[in-house]
Amino acid sequence: MRCNRLGLACAACLALGACGRSNPQAPPDVLKTQREAMDKAKATEQVLQNAAEHRDAQIESQQK
C-alpha cells in the first residue's frame, strides 16, 4: 500500500512538472558578453596591425 502511494505521488509530480508555461521565454544568451569582448579584441588587433604597417611604411620611406 505504501509503495502504491509513493508511486502515485511520483507520477503526480512528474505529470505536474511536465506542465510548463504556455509561452516559454527564450533562453538567455550566456556567451553574449564573451562574444562581444572577442569582437572588440579582433577590431583592436586590426587597428594595431594597420598602425604597425603604416609606421613601417613611413620608416622605409624615410630610409630611402
N, C-alpha and C positions, 0 to 999 in steps of 0.2 A: 504494500500500500504506500509506504514511504517512497519507494522507488518510482511509483507512478506519479506521485505529486511532484517529485523532483524533475522527472521527465517532462511533465506538463508545464512546470514553471520555466524550464529551459526552452521549451518550444514557444511559449508565450513571449519570452524575452527576445528570442530570435525573430519572431514574427513582428514584434513591435520595433525592434531595432532595424529591420529591413524597411520599415516605413520611414521615408525621409520627406524632406520638404518638396513641394511640387515644383518649385523654381530654385534649383540649387545655384549658388553663386560659382563663378569661375574660380579655380584655384589661384592663389596668389603666385606671382612670378618671383620665385625666391632667388633667382640668379640675375634679376634685372640690374641691381647695383653693381654686381661684378662685371656684367656685360658692358654697362656704361663706363666703368672705370677702364676696362680694356680698350674700348673705343677711344677714350681720351688719351690713353697711353700711346696708342698707334698713331693718332693725329700728332701728338707731341714728337714722337720719333720721326715722323715725316718732316716736320718743321726743322728739327735739328739736322737731319740729313741734308735738306735743301740749304740750310745755312752753312754747313760744312763744305758743300760743293761750291757755293758761291765764294766762300772765303778762299778755298783752294784755287779757284779760277782767278781771283784777284791777286793772290800771291804769285801765281805763274805769270800773269801779265806784267807784274812789276819786275820780275826777274829777267824779262826779255829785253 
